[in-house]
Amino acid sequence: MSEVQVDKRWLKNYDRNVKPALDYETKTYVEKFREVVEAYPDKVALIYMGKRLTFRELDDLSDRVARYLVQCGLKPDDVVGLHLPNIPAHYISIVGIQKAGCVSTGLSPLLTPGELVNQIRDSGTKMIFTIDLLFGKIAEIADRIDTGTVVVSGIADFLPGMKRILGTLLKKIPTAEVTPLAGKKTLKFMDVIRETPSGPVDVKRGFDDAIFIMYTGGTTGPAKGAVLTQRSYMCNRQQVLAWTDILAEDTILSAFPLFHIAGLALGGFSMAHGTTQVCVPNPRDTHFIIEAIKACKPHYIVNVPTVFYELMKNPEFRRLDLKNLKWCLSAAAPFPKESIGELEAIIGKGNFIELYGMTETSPVTCCNPRYGVKKAGSIGMPVPDTEFVLIDPGTGQPVKQGEPGEIAVRGPQLMKEYFRKPEETARAIRNGWLFTGDIAIMDEDGYFFIVDRLKDMVIVSGFKVFTRELDEVLVNHPDIAQAASVGIPDPERPGSERVASAIILKPGVEKTDSQKDAIIQYLKEHVASYKIPKRIEFMDELPTSGVGKVLKREIKAMMMESKKD
C-alpha cells in the first residue's frame, strides 16, 4: 500500500498561485504567534460585541494564562480542557495553554455527562476552563473526575464598560450561578487575569510534540482522542493559507465552535497569521451573525451548512452589502448542490467553496480551488503534499478510476496517533496511510465526490446502497426538504439489511400514507429497486451534532426503537 502509484491528475487543476509542494517552516505555534505580535502589535485580533482586542493585548492576556498554569504546577504535555463558546477567554486560553507547553482538548457542551466524564478521564485533563452558563454541566460530574481546578468565564467578560454594566443590571446578558465544588478549586477567569503577573512564559516545545488532543465522534464506541502535533497542525496551517489565499490584513467571521476541530483550525490558524476574527458565541443566533457582518464587513465567512441555510431564510441576509466578501466556505457536512446557486446569488457567483477534512488530519486534506473551477457536490482536490487513493474495502486494492472506494490519505497533516489506543491507531493508519471510512469517487479531472460513509453503506441482499446518494435523490423531490437514510436489519434475511429513510417535508405538505406512496413511486423512476426504502418516517427535524452534522446513528436507533413498538 505504501508503494501504490498515486494518480495525481488533480495537479493540473491547481490555482496558479498554489504549488504542489510547499516549503514548510519548523516553527511551533507559539513561535509563529510571537512573530505575528511583533509584526502587528496594534492590529485587531478579536472583535467581540463591540470590544476590540489587539494582538499585543492577546499576547499579554495569554501570557497571564500561561503563567497561571505554570504556577498551578502544570507541566509540558499536561492536558487542559476548554469547555467554552467562542468568547475571548477561549481564544486567549488556546494561546496561553501553548505558551505553558500544555495540550488543550475541546470539551463540547453538547456531550452527555457520561461522554464528558469519559473524555476528561481518558485525556487526563488537569484543569478545565468553562463559562458560568455551562458550569452546571461540570458541577454535575465534579465528583466523577480528578480535575483539580475549574476556571469560569462569563459572557460579559471583556465587553466595553457601559455595555457590561447595563447588560448585567438589565439582565440582558445571560449569567448563571457558580457554586463551590467539593475538593476542587473554582475561580473566575477575570481574577486569573487580574491577579497573575504579566511577562513572557518560555516553555520550549519541539515540532513533533503534541499540540491538541481532539476527540472524534465515537459513533462505534467511546470517542477517541486524536493526538495532533505541532508539525501536523502547523503544516496544515501553511497548506490552508496557501490554498485559500487568506491575507493577514483581512477579517474573517466563523460560527464554527472552537471546541470542534474546524473552529480550532480556523481560529488557531488566524491568530498565528495576523488575521482579524469576529467572535460568534452562539452559532445558532443568525440575527447576531447578520449584525456582525454589517458591522465588521468580513472578507471571509465560514460556517456549517445548517447555518448558511438559516441565513438564507432571512431576508435581511439577502439585503446585506457584501462588497468586501471574497468567499464563503462550508465544511463538516455536505452542502446540497441544488442550494449552491441560491447562496451564490447572494454572495456572488464562484464565491462558495466546500472542503473536506477530519479531526485526524488537523483537519484539511481536500478543497475546491479558491479561484478555479468549483464543482457542485465535490469536496475538491487534495491540497499540496497530500495524496488520496481510493481502496476497495473488500479487496484492499485501489479501485479503477471512476469507481467508488474508501479514501486513504497521506500527508504531513496526519495525526500522530489515537491517545493511548495503539490498536485503534494501527487499524486507522496503515503503512503511513490514514483510512478515513469515507467512500468517494474521483472524476476525470481529479475532483473527489463523497458517496457515503463506509459505516453508513447499506448492504441489501449483497447489493451496496450508498445512503448519501439516495438522500440526494430524495431531496430533489418537490415535497421533501431534508432526508437521511440508514440501514436496519432485515428480519427475513439474516445478514442483510433494509433501507429506512427519515424525511422532513416542506411546509404545507401533509404527512400521509399517500405522500409516502408518492415518494416511493418517485424513487421507482430514479433508483434501482433494491435502493428503495422499505420504511419511511416523517419527522419534524433530524437530530444533528453541534456543528450541524446529521446524526444517522440516532436516526437508526429511533428507527430500531419504533420498530419494537
C-alpha positions as CSV (number, residue, x, y, z in Angstrom):
1,M,0.0,0.0,0.0
2,S,2.8,2.4,0.8
3,E,4.2,2.0,-2.7
4,V,0.9,2.4,-4.5
5,Q,1.0,4.5,-7.7
6,V,-1.0,7.7,-6.9
7,D,-2.9,9.2,-9.8
8,K,-2.4,12.9,-9.2
9,R,-4.5,14.2,-12.1
10,W,-5.8,16.9,-9.8
11,L,-2.5,18.8,-10.0
12,K,-3.3,20.2,-13.5
13,N,-6.3,22.0,-11.9
14,Y,-4.5,23.7,-9.1
15,D,-4.8,27.5,-9.0
16,R,-1.7,29.1,-10.5
17,N,-0.6,30.6,-7.2
18,V,-0.6,27.2,-5.4
19,K,2.5,25.0,-5.6
20,P,2.1,21.2,-5.5
21,A,4.8,21.0,-2.8
22,L,5.4,23.6,-0.1
23,D,8.5,24.7,1.9
24,Y,7.4,24.1,5.5
25,E,8.6,26.2,8.4
26,T,9.6,24.2,11.5
27,K,8.3,26.8,14.0
28,T,6.0,25.9,16.8
29,Y,2.7,27.6,17.3
30,V,4.0,29.9,19.9
31,E,7.0,30.9,17.9
32,K,4.7,31.8,14.9
33,F,2.3,33.7,17.1
34,R,5.1,35.8,18.6
35,E,6.2,36.7,15.1
36,V,2.7,37.9,14.4
37,V,2.6,40.0,17.6
38,E,5.9,41.6,16.7
39,A,4.7,42.4,13.1
40,Y,1.2,43.6,14.0
41,P,1.1,44.6,17.7
42,D,-1.7,47.1,17.3
43,K,-3.8,45.2,14.7
44,V,-7.1,44.0,16.0
45,A,-7.0,40.2,16.7
46,L,-10.6,39.7,18.1
47,I,-13.8,41.6,17.7
48,Y,-16.3,40.7,20.4
49,M,-19.6,42.5,20.6
50,G,-18.0,45.9,20.1
51,K,-14.9,45.2,22.0
52,R,-11.6,45.0,20.0
53,L,-8.6,43.2,21.4
54,T,-5.3,43.8,19.6
55,F,-2.6,41.2,19.1
56,R,-0.5,43.0,21.8
57,E,-3.4,42.6,24.3
58,L,-3.9,38.9,23.2
59,D,-0.2,38.3,23.8
60,D,-0.3,39.8,27.3
61,L,-3.5,38.1,28.3
62,S,-2.3,34.7,27.1
63,D,1.0,35.2,29.0
64,R,-1.0,35.6,32.2
65,V,-3.0,32.4,31.5
66,A,0.3,30.6,30.8
67,R,1.9,31.8,33.9
68,Y,-1.1,30.8,36.0
69,L,-0.9,27.2,34.6
70,V,2.8,27.0,35.4
71,Q,2.1,28.4,38.9
72,C,-0.5,25.7,39.4
73,G,2.1,23.1,38.7
74,L,1.1,22.0,35.2
75,K,3.9,20.5,33.2
76,P,4.6,20.2,29.5
77,D,2.0,17.7,27.9
78,D,-0.5,18.1,30.7
79,V,-4.0,18.5,29.3
80,V,-6.3,21.4,29.8
81,G,-10.0,21.2,28.8
82,L,-11.7,24.1,27.1
83,H,-15.5,23.9,27.7
84,L,-16.4,27.3,26.3
85,P,-18.2,29.0,23.4
86,N,-16.4,31.4,21.1
87,I,-15.7,34.2,23.6
88,P,-12.3,36.0,24.1
89,A,-11.4,33.7,27.0
90,H,-11.4,30.7,24.7
91,Y,-9.0,32.3,22.1
92,I,-6.8,33.6,24.9
93,S,-6.7,30.2,26.6
94,I,-5.7,28.4,23.4
95,V,-2.6,30.5,23.1
96,G,-1.9,30.6,26.8
97,I,-2.0,26.8,27.1
98,Q,0.5,26.6,24.2
99,K,2.8,29.1,25.9
100,A,2.8,26.9,29.0
101,G,3.8,23.9,27.0
102,C,0.5,22.1,27.7
103,V,-2.0,20.5,25.4
104,S,-5.7,21.5,25.1
105,T,-8.7,19.4,24.4
106,G,-12.1,20.8,23.3
107,L,-14.9,19.8,25.6
108,S,-18.2,20.1,23.7
109,P,-21.1,21.5,25.7
110,L,-23.3,19.0,23.8
111,L,-21.7,16.0,25.3
112,T,-23.8,13.9,27.7
113,P,-22.5,13.7,31.3
114,G,-21.1,10.2,30.6
115,E,-19.4,11.3,27.4
116,L,-17.9,14.3,29.2
117,V,-16.6,12.1,32.0
118,N,-15.1,9.7,29.5
119,Q,-13.2,12.4,27.6
120,I,-11.9,14.1,30.8
121,R,-10.7,10.8,32.3
122,D,-9.3,9.5,29.0
123,S,-7.3,12.6,28.3
124,G,-6.2,13.1,32.0
125,T,-7.5,16.7,31.9
126,K,-6.0,18.5,34.9
127,M,-7.8,21.9,34.6
128,I,-11.0,23.0,32.9
129,F,-11.9,26.4,31.6
130,T,-15.7,26.9,31.3
131,I,-18.3,29.6,31.4
132,D,-20.9,30.2,34.0
133,L,-23.7,29.2,31.6
134,L,-22.2,25.8,31.3
135,F,-20.9,25.5,34.9
136,G,-23.8,23.2,35.8
137,K,-22.6,20.6,33.4
138,I,-19.2,20.5,35.2
139,A,-20.8,20.6,38.6
140,E,-23.0,17.6,37.7
141,I,-19.9,15.4,37.1
142,A,-17.4,17.0,39.5
143,D,-17.4,14.0,41.9
144,R,-16.6,11.7,39.0
145,I,-13.4,13.4,37.7
146,D,-10.0,14.1,39.1
147,T,-9.6,17.6,37.6
148,G,-8.4,19.9,40.4
149,T,-9.2,23.4,39.1
150,V,-12.2,24.9,37.2
151,V,-11.8,28.4,35.8
152,V,-15.1,30.2,35.0
153,S,-15.7,32.9,32.4
154,G,-18.8,35.0,31.7
155,I,-20.4,36.4,28.6
156,A,-19.8,39.9,30.0
157,D,-16.0,39.4,30.3
158,F,-14.2,41.9,28.0
159,L,-17.3,43.7,27.0
160,P,-17.0,47.5,26.8
161,G,-17.6,49.1,30.3
162,M,-21.0,50.6,29.8
163,K,-22.3,47.6,27.8
164,R,-21.1,45.3,30.5
165,I,-22.7,47.3,33.4
166,L,-26.0,48.0,31.7
167,G,-26.3,44.5,30.3
168,T,-25.7,43.0,33.7
169,L,-28.1,45.3,35.5
170,L,-30.9,45.0,33.0
171,K,-30.3,41.2,32.8
172,K,-29.8,41.4,29.0
173,I,-26.6,39.4,29.4
174,P,-27.2,35.8,30.4
175,T,-25.5,34.6,33.5
176,A,-25.7,31.5,35.8
177,E,-24.7,30.8,39.4
178,V,-21.3,29.4,40.2
179,T,-21.1,27.4,43.4
180,P,-18.1,25.8,45.2
181,L,-17.2,22.3,44.1
182,A,-16.1,19.8,46.8
183,G,-12.4,19.0,46.6
184,K,-11.8,21.4,43.7
185,K,-10.6,25.0,43.3
186,T,-13.1,27.2,41.5
187,L,-12.2,30.8,40.4
188,K,-13.1,33.4,37.8
189,F,-11.2,33.8,34.6
190,M,-11.0,37.6,35.1
191,D,-9.5,37.1,38.5
192,V,-6.8,34.9,37.0
193,I,-6.1,37.7,34.5
194,R,-6.0,40.4,37.2
195,E,-4.0,38.5,39.8
196,T,-1.4,36.8,37.7
197,P,1.7,38.9,36.7
198,S,2.4,39.6,33.0
199,G,5.6,38.7,31.2
200,P,6.6,36.0,28.7
201,V,6.4,32.4,29.7
202,D,9.1,30.4,27.8
203,V,8.4,26.7,27.8
204,K,10.3,25.0,25.0
205,R,8.4,22.7,22.6
206,G,9.6,20.6,19.7
207,F,8.0,20.4,16.3
208,D,6.9,16.8,17.0
209,D,5.4,17.5,20.4
210,A,1.6,17.3,20.9
211,I,-0.4,20.5,20.5
212,F,-4.0,19.3,20.8
213,I,-5.9,16.1,21.7
214,M,-9.2,16.4,19.8
215,Y,-11.9,13.8,20.2
216,T,-13.7,12.2,17.3
217,G,-17.4,11.4,17.2
218,G,-17.4,7.9,18.8
219,T,-20.1,6.5,16.6
220,T,-19.0,3.0,17.1
221,G,-18.0,3.3,20.8
222,P,-16.3,5.7,23.1
223,A,-14.8,8.8,21.4
224,K,-11.1,8.6,20.6
225,G,-8.6,11.3,21.1
226,A,-6.6,12.2,18.0
227,V,-3.2,13.5,19.0
228,L,-2.2,16.4,16.7
229,T,1.4,17.6,16.8
230,Q,2.9,21.0,16.2
231,R,4.1,19.5,12.9
232,S,0.7,18.2,11.7
233,Y,-1.2,21.4,12.7
234,M,1.4,23.9,11.6
235,C,1.9,22.2,8.2
236,N,-1.8,22.1,7.7
237,R,-1.9,25.8,8.5
238,Q,0.5,26.5,5.7
239,Q,-1.4,24.2,3.3
240,V,-4.7,26.0,4.1
241,L,-3.3,29.5,3.9
242,A,-1.6,28.8,0.6
243,W,-4.8,27.2,-0.9
244,T,-7.3,29.8,0.3
245,D,-5.1,32.9,-0.1
246,I,-6.1,34.4,3.2
247,L,-4.3,37.7,3.9
248,A,-3.1,39.0,7.3
249,E,-4.9,42.3,6.7
250,D,-8.3,40.6,6.2
251,T,-11.2,39.9,8.6
252,I,-12.8,36.5,9.0
253,L,-16.2,35.5,10.6
254,S,-16.9,32.0,11.6
255,A,-19.6,30.4,13.7
256,F,-17.7,27.1,13.9
257,P,-17.1,26.4,17.7
258,L,-13.5,26.4,18.8
259,F,-14.1,23.1,20.7
260,H,-14.6,21.5,17.3
261,I,-11.6,20.8,15.1
262,A,-12.9,23.0,12.2
263,G,-13.2,26.0,14.6
264,L,-9.9,25.3,16.3
265,A,-8.2,25.2,12.9
266,L,-9.7,28.4,11.7
267,G,-9.2,30.2,15.0
268,G,-5.7,29.0,15.6
269,F,-4.5,29.4,12.0
270,S,-5.8,33.0,12.0
271,M,-4.2,34.0,15.3
272,A,-0.9,32.7,14.0
273,H,-1.3,34.6,10.8
274,G,-2.4,38.1,11.9
275,T,-6.0,37.9,10.6
276,T,-8.8,39.6,12.5
277,Q,-11.5,37.3,13.8
278,V,-15.1,38.1,14.7
279,C,-16.2,36.1,17.8
280,V,-19.6,34.4,17.4
281,P,-20.6,33.0,20.8
282,N,-23.8,31.3,19.6
283,P,-23.7,29.7,16.2
284,R,-27.5,29.4,16.1
285,D,-28.0,33.2,16.6
286,T,-28.3,34.2,12.9
287,H,-29.5,37.7,13.9
288,F,-26.2,38.2,15.7
289,I,-24.3,36.9,12.7
290,I,-26.1,39.2,10.3
291,E,-25.5,42.2,12.6
292,A,-21.8,41.2,12.9
293,I,-21.5,41.0,9.1
294,K,-23.0,44.5,8.8
295,A,-20.7,46.0,11.4
296,C,-17.4,44.2,10.7
297,K,-17.7,43.6,6.9
298,P,-15.7,40.3,6.9
299,H,-13.7,39.2,3.8
300,Y,-14.4,35.6,4.6
301,I,-17.4,33.8,6.1
302,V,-17.0,30.2,7.3
303,N,-20.0,28.1,8.5
304,V,-21.5,24.7,8.7
305,P,-24.3,24.2,6.0
306,T,-27.1,24.5,8.5
307,V,-26.0,28.0,9.5
308,F,-26.0,29.0,5.8
309,Y,-29.5,27.5,5.4
310,E,-30.8,29.6,8.3
311,L,-29.1,32.7,7.0
312,M,-30.7,32.3,3.5
313,K,-34.1,32.1,5.1
314,N,-33.6,35.6,6.5
315,P,-34.5,38.4,4.0
316,E,-32.0,40.7,5.9
317,F,-29.1,38.4,4.9
318,R,-30.1,38.7,1.3
319,R,-30.0,42.6,1.6
320,L,-26.5,42.8,3.1
321,D,-23.8,44.8,1.5
322,L,-21.2,42.1,0.7
323,K,-18.8,44.1,-1.4
324,N,-15.9,43.2,0.9
325,L,-16.7,39.5,0.8
326,K,-14.2,37.3,-1.1
327,W,-15.6,33.9,-0.4
328,C,-17.8,31.7,1.9
329,L,-16.6,28.3,2.9
330,S,-18.7,25.4,4.1
331,A,-17.4,22.3,5.9
332,A,-18.2,19.4,8.4
333,A,-21.2,18.3,6.4
334,P,-22.2,18.1,2.8
335,F,-23.9,21.2,1.3
336,P,-26.7,20.2,-1.1
337,K,-25.6,21.1,-4.6
338,E,-29.1,22.3,-5.5
339,S,-28.8,25.1,-2.9
340,I,-25.4,26.4,-4.1
341,G,-26.9,28.6,-6.8
342,E,-29.3,30.2,-4.3
343,L,-26.4,31.0,-1.9
344,E,-24.2,32.3,-4.7
345,A,-27.0,34.6,-5.9
346,I,-26.4,36.4,-2.5
347,I,-22.6,36.1,-2.0
348,G,-21.5,36.2,-5.7
349,K,-21.0,33.6,-8.3
350,G,-18.0,31.4,-7.7
351,N,-17.6,32.7,-4.2
352,F,-18.7,29.5,-2.5
353,I,-16.1,26.8,-1.5
354,E,-16.5,23.4,0.0
355,L,-13.7,21.5,1.6
356,Y,-13.2,18.1,3.3
357,G,-11.3,17.2,6.4
358,M,-11.4,15.3,9.6
359,T,-10.1,15.5,13.2
360,E,-7.3,13.1,12.4
361,T,-5.9,15.3,9.7
362,S,-5.5,18.6,11.6
363,P,-8.1,18.8,9.7
364,V,-8.0,19.8,6.0
365,T,-7.0,17.5,3.2
366,C,-9.2,18.3,0.2
367,C,-10.8,21.5,-1.1
368,N,-12.3,23.1,-4.1
369,P,-9.9,25.8,-5.6
370,R,-10.1,29.4,-4.4
371,Y,-10.0,30.8,-7.9
372,G,-10.5,27.9,-10.3
373,V,-13.4,25.7,-11.2
374,K,-15.6,24.6,-8.3
375,K,-17.7,21.5,-9.0
376,A,-21.1,21.4,-7.2
377,G,-21.3,18.5,-4.8
378,S,-17.5,17.9,-4.9
379,I,-15.1,18.2,-2.0
380,G,-12.5,19.4,-4.5
381,M,-9.0,18.0,-4.8
382,P,-6.1,17.2,-2.4
383,V,-4.2,20.2,-1.1
384,P,-0.4,20.5,-1.5
385,D,1.7,17.5,-0.4
386,T,-1.5,15.5,0.2
387,E,-2.2,12.2,-1.6
388,F,-5.5,10.4,-2.0
389,V,-6.1,6.8,-3.1
390,L,-9.4,5.0,-3.2
391,I,-9.4,1.5,-1.9
392,D,-11.9,-1.3,-2.4
393,P,-13.0,-2.3,1.2
394,G,-13.4,-5.9,0.1
395,T,-10.1,-6.5,-1.7
396,G,-7.9,-3.8,-0.1
397,Q,-6.7,-2.8,-3.6
398,P,-7.0,0.6,-5.4
399,V,-10.2,0.9,-7.5
400,K,-10.3,1.8,-11.1
401,Q,-10.7,5.5,-11.9
402,G,-14.4,6.5,-11.6
403,E,-15.3,3.7,-9.3
404,P,-16.1,4.2,-5.6
405,G,-13.6,3.3,-2.9
406,E,-12.6,4.3,0.7
407,I,-10.4,7.4,0.9
408,A,-6.9,6.7,2.2
409,V,-4.9,9.8,2.7
410,R,-1.2,10.5,3.2
411,G,0.4,13.9,4.0
412,P,2.2,15.9,6.7
413,Q,-1.1,16.9,8.4
414,L,-1.8,13.4,9.7
415,M,-2.2,12.9,13.4
416,K,0.4,11.1,15.5
417,E,-2.0,8.5,17.0
418,Y,-5.1,7.9,18.9
419,F,-4.3,8.8,22.5
420,R,-3.3,5.6,24.4
421,K,-5.1,3.4,21.8
422,P,-2.4,1.6,19.8
423,E,-4.8,-1.0,18.4
424,E,-7.2,1.7,17.1
425,T,-4.2,3.6,15.7
426,A,-3.0,0.6,13.8
427,R,-6.4,0.0,12.3
428,A,-6.6,3.6,11.1
429,I,-3.1,4.2,9.9
430,R,-1.5,1.5,7.8
431,N,1.9,2.0,6.2
432,G,1.6,5.7,6.5
433,W,-1.9,5.9,5.0
434,L,-4.9,7.0,7.1
435,F,-8.1,5.1,6.2
436,T,-10.9,7.6,6.6
437,G,-14.0,5.5,6.4
438,D,-15.4,7.8,3.7
439,I,-16.4,6.3,0.3
440,A,-15.7,8.6,-2.7
441,I,-15.2,8.6,-6.4
442,M,-12.7,10.7,-8.4
443,D,-13.7,12.2,-11.7
444,E,-11.6,12.6,-14.9
445,D,-10.3,16.0,-13.6
446,G,-9.1,14.7,-10.2
447,Y,-12.1,16.2,-8.2
448,F,-13.4,13.9,-5.5
449,F,-17.1,13.3,-4.6
450,I,-18.1,11.7,-1.3
451,V,-20.5,8.9,-1.9
452,D,-21.1,7.8,1.7
453,R,-19.5,6.8,5.0
454,L,-18.3,3.2,4.9
455,K,-20.3,2.5,8.1
456,D,-23.4,4.2,6.5
457,M,-23.3,2.0,3.4
458,V,-26.2,-0.4,3.5
459,I,-25.9,-4.0,2.1
460,V,-29.2,-5.2,0.7
461,S,-29.0,-8.8,-0.4
462,G,-25.4,-8.3,-1.4
463,F,-26.0,-5.0,-3.2
464,K,-24.3,-1.8,-1.9
465,V,-26.6,1.1,-1.3
466,F,-24.8,4.4,-0.7
467,T,-27.3,6.3,1.5
468,R,-25.9,9.7,0.7
469,E,-26.6,9.1,-2.9
470,L,-30.1,8.1,-2.1
471,D,-30.6,11.1,0.1
472,E,-29.6,13.4,-2.8
473,V,-32.3,11.8,-4.9
474,L,-34.9,12.2,-2.2
475,V,-34.2,15.9,-1.6
476,N,-34.8,16.6,-5.3
477,H,-38.4,15.5,-4.8
478,P,-40.5,18.7,-4.8
479,D,-42.2,17.9,-1.4
480,I,-39.0,17.0,0.5
481,A,-36.9,19.5,2.5
482,Q,-34.4,17.0,4.1
483,A,-33.7,13.3,4.1
484,A,-31.4,10.9,5.8
485,S,-31.4,7.2,5.1
486,V,-29.9,4.4,7.2
487,G,-29.7,0.6,7.2
488,I,-31.7,-1.6,9.6
489,P,-31.6,-5.4,9.9
490,D,-33.8,-7.4,7.6
491,P,-35.7,-9.9,9.7
492,E,-36.5,-12.0,6.7
493,R,-32.8,-12.2,5.5
494,P,-30.3,-12.7,8.3
495,G,-27.1,-10.8,7.5
496,S,-28.9,-8.5,5.1
497,E,-30.3,-5.0,5.7
498,R,-33.2,-2.9,4.6
499,V,-33.1,0.8,3.8
500,A,-35.1,3.2,6.1
501,S,-35.5,6.9,5.4
502,A,-36.2,9.8,7.7
503,I,-37.8,12.6,5.8
504,I,-38.7,16.2,6.6
505,L,-41.4,17.5,4.3
506,K,-41.6,21.1,3.1
507,P,-44.1,23.4,4.8
508,G,-47.7,22.8,3.9
509,V,-47.1,19.2,2.8
510,E,-49.2,16.7,4.9
511,K,-47.6,13.6,6.5
512,T,-49.9,11.0,4.9
513,D,-49.6,7.4,3.7
514,S,-50.5,8.7,0.2
515,Q,-47.5,11.0,0.4
516,K,-45.3,8.1,1.3
517,D,-46.7,6.2,-1.7
518,A,-45.9,9.2,-4.0
519,I,-42.3,9.2,-2.7
520,I,-41.9,5.5,-3.4
521,Q,-43.3,5.9,-6.9
522,Y,-40.9,8.8,-7.5
523,L,-38.0,6.6,-6.3
524,K,-39.0,3.8,-8.6
525,E,-38.4,6.2,-11.5
526,H,-35.0,7.3,-10.3
527,V,-33.1,4.4,-8.4
528,A,-32.8,0.7,-8.6
529,S,-35.4,-1.3,-6.8
530,Y,-33.1,-2.5,-4.0
531,K,-32.3,1.1,-3.1
532,I,-35.9,2.0,-2.4
533,P,-36.6,2.3,1.4
534,K,-38.8,-0.3,2.9
535,R,-39.7,2.2,5.6
536,I,-40.3,5.9,5.5
537,E,-40.7,8.0,8.7
538,F,-41.8,11.7,8.5
539,M,-40.0,13.8,11.1
540,D,-40.2,17.5,12.1
541,E,-36.4,17.7,12.4
542,L,-33.4,15.5,12.1
543,P,-31.0,15.0,15.0
544,T,-27.8,16.9,14.5
545,S,-24.4,17.5,16.2
546,G,-23.2,20.8,17.4
547,V,-21.8,21.6,14.0
548,G,-24.8,20.6,12.1
549,K,-23.9,17.1,11.0
550,V,-27.0,14.8,10.7
551,L,-26.6,12.0,13.3
552,K,-27.5,8.9,11.4
553,R,-26.7,6.7,14.4
554,E,-29.5,8.4,16.3
555,I,-31.9,8.1,13.4
556,K,-31.0,4.4,13.2
557,A,-31.6,4.0,16.9
558,M,-35.0,5.8,16.5
559,M,-35.9,3.5,13.7
560,M,-34.9,0.4,15.6
561,E,-36.8,1.5,18.7
562,S,-40.0,2.4,16.9
563,K,-39.8,-0.9,15.1
564,K,-40.2,-2.6,18.5
565,D,-43.3,-0.6,19.4
